Amino acid sequence: MKSTLKDSKIDIAHQPVGQFEETRFEKIHNVIFQDSDLASIQVAQEIASLIKKRQGQKRNCVLGLATGSSPIGVYEELVRIHKEEGLSFKNVVTFNLDEYLPMEPNNIQSYFYFMHEHLFNHVDIPEANIHIPDGTVSNEETTAYCLSYERKIKEHGGLDFQLLGIGRTGHIGFNEPGSHSNSGTRVITLDHITRVDAAPSFLGIDNVPRKAITMGISTVRNAKRIILLGWGQNKAGIIKKTIEGEISSHVPATYLQLHDNCTFVLDTGAGSELTRNKTPWLVDACTWTDELKAKAMVWLCETTGKTILSLTDKDYNDNGMADLLALENAYDLNIKMFNKLQHTITGWPGGKPNADDTNRPERATPAKKRVIIFSPHPDDDVISMGGTFDRLLEQGHEVHIVYQTSGNIAVSDADARKYAEIALQINPSEEAKKIIKSITEKNETKIDSAEVRNLKGKIRRGESYAATRYMGLNDGHVHFLDLPFYETGTIKKKNLSEEDTAIMVDIITQIKPHQIYAAGDLADPHGTHKVCLDAVFAACIELKAASFMKDCWLWLYRGAWHEWDINEIEMAVPMSPGQVLKKRNAIFCHQTQKDGVMFQGDDSREFWMRAEERNRNTANKYKALGLSSYAAMEAFVRHKFD
């Protein structure tokens, strides 16, 4: 990560909230960045400035630090500033928010391990200045230990700066719903949702500890400066409750409304549900772009329960859109929006040959297109766009499925052992014995051996071939990239590298596609979708001068977690009941991901259930707006690099 985008700098210094019309619903100061990388750079620079200020005063800088995916970018930038700009951490004293209980420090899931891997091993902070709650403390000693942790913070003059993330329950640290405003460091029982969210890191919820040691709400609020980080659409709901809702122990983060120097630093996804962003016409006068009109009209239909063509002047006036009517009458607005949505619907995702394509999402020519469907994991293709995949094949296009990662970490040890034992029965070998021994002797401080990872990757390849063959695709059009960034054996991945981009460039150059489909679902709980999309973007940018890329369109689909908003959709592909069933059966081919999938996210249902509900809901939303009725729909947004 490089702090080079100076023109995009946003001032994150604390400001009072509610004094401006656009923030009148808000009770906590917040700033929103285009992406989390830029935001992380700004936060890291504030921390670096504070460290330098304390150095000038010949004082220690006392930092409260958080773990989880949110602060990783901040730590990466701090490490860069240390290595490239000479920032010293010798005067820094740190206190971490929390730790699982019980938890050995050398366990790869421990926060002790996390902090050293992401920050402490890469800077010059004295080991004696690092304080992380001890996950090995006995039940009898916890009360005394927690009091001593509080005492150490006070002895160092309190926290100068506290960095926070936020959980879907609204917890900060591990202060779960019900936590009191004056609570101190203590042992707490983790909420089920918190354990579900942690399950990917532990390769299953059964492995997630039920308790933790955490700083209390009072401890956090005593910090002189607080910054809370929020990334992604899956945090948008709880961010809105925290910033705009009433103070309540049911959402512990709302206690931060009482702090006089607190800022929430968000990306566009996390801030998307705030009133000024979701429904700005209810807050202040708007500049009515075509995009905002579409968003407002879909919202108005949902609010009134009416179809587009039945909206009246009164509906617009009664719902904060009188200024829009001053620009255009309801009849014209309704007709334009109806036509816009109608033109997104097509049964020809590759373009309809010999047809006027003026109002169609895709070009009519060439009639037969070369198509790449990039799938981050070896099942996203059928989960996210199985119906469209089927249509493209049915209509004679040259379709290539390109799996970007092996997906090996999502195969359980039990499944891997089962396959190894079958292999051993068929053809006894030392390799199979070695794999079985590695699995049975694996403990919580170890990652899978290279042999086990290889087997797990082969299992997912086999499932992928089963699915693509079921769909009718030739094996020669199935490609496995095994991008290096993913192959770590742990949830933590490497940063995208030139090697990853080169592999992507090679496959695109080899196929020379007219269409590329890629996963635009950035709410994926373990981040692989984002890195894979970045890889697509990087490759396309590198190839932009190639002649074949001038005629290549990039369509983004979303995964099992979220769907595009109706006003965002640029191509909606209807599915018949038969296609819905065919898609379901293709998903079933990925057997290791069916029952008891490890990366469940915030929904306990299987992926096929989520996909069907999402596709059905999309179709129902079109129907509710007054358009044709279909069993299901898959949705896409076209990405334009200009």
Sequence and secondary structure as in RCSB ss.txt:
>XXXX:A:sequence
MKSTLKDSKIDIAHQPVGQFEETRFEKIHNVIFQDSDLASIQVAQEIASLIKKRQGQKRNCVLGLATGSSPIGVY
EELVRIHKEEGLSFKNVVTFNLDEYLPMEPNNIQSYFYFMHEHLFNHVDIPEANIHIPDGTVSNEETTAYCLSYE
RKIKEHGGLDFQLLGIGRTGHIGFNEPGSHSNSGTRVITLDHITRVDAAPSFLGIDNVPRKAITMGISTVRNAKR
IILLGWGQNKAGIIKKTIEGEISSHVPATYLQLHDNCTFVLDTGAGSELTRNKTPWLVDACTWTDELKAKAMVWL
CETTGKTILSLTDKDYNDNGMADLLALENAYDLNIKMFNKLQHTITGWPGGKPNADDTNRPERATPAKKRVIIFS
PHPDDDVISMGGTFDRLLEQGHEVHIVYQTSGNIAVSDADARKYAEIALQINPSEEAKKIIKSITEKNETKIDSA
EVRNLKGKIRRGESYAATRYMGLNDGHVHFLDLPFYETGTIKKKNLSEEDTAIMVDIITQIKPHQIYAAGDLADP
HGTHKVCLDAVFAACIELKAASFMKDCWLWLYRGAWHEWDINEIEMAVPMSPGQVLKKRNAIFCHQTQKDGVMFQ
GDDSREFWMRAEERNRNTANKYKALGLSSYAAMEAFVRHKFD
>XXXX:A:secstr
     GGG    S   SSSSGGGTT SSEEEEESSHHHHHHHHHHHHHHHHHHHHHTT  EEEEE  SSTTHHHH
HHHHHHHHHH    TTEEEEESEEEES  TTSTTSHHHHHHHHTGGGS   GGGEE   TT  GGGHHHHHHHHH
HHHHHTTS SEEEE   TT  BTTB TT  TT  SEEEE  HHHHHHHHHHHTSGGGS SEEEE  HHHHHTSS 
EEEEE SGGGHHHHHHHHHS  BTTBGGGGGGG SSEEEEEETTTTTTSHHHH GGGTS     HHHHHHHHHHH
HHHHT  GGG  HHHHHHTT HHHHTTS HHHHHHHHHHHHHTTB S TT  TTS  TTSSS S SSS EEEEEE
SSTTHHHHHHHHHHHHHHHTT EEEEEE S  GGGS HHHHHHHHHHHHHHS  HHHHHHHHHHHT  TT    H
HHHHHHHHHHHHHHHHHHHHHT  GGGEEE   GGGTTSSSS     HHHHHHHHHHHHHH  SEEEEE  TT T
TSHHHHHHHHHHHHHHHTTTSGGGGG EEEEE  SS    GGG SEEEEE HHHHHHHHHHHHT GGGTTT S  
TT  S HHHHHHHHHHHHHHHHHHTT    SEEEEEEEE   
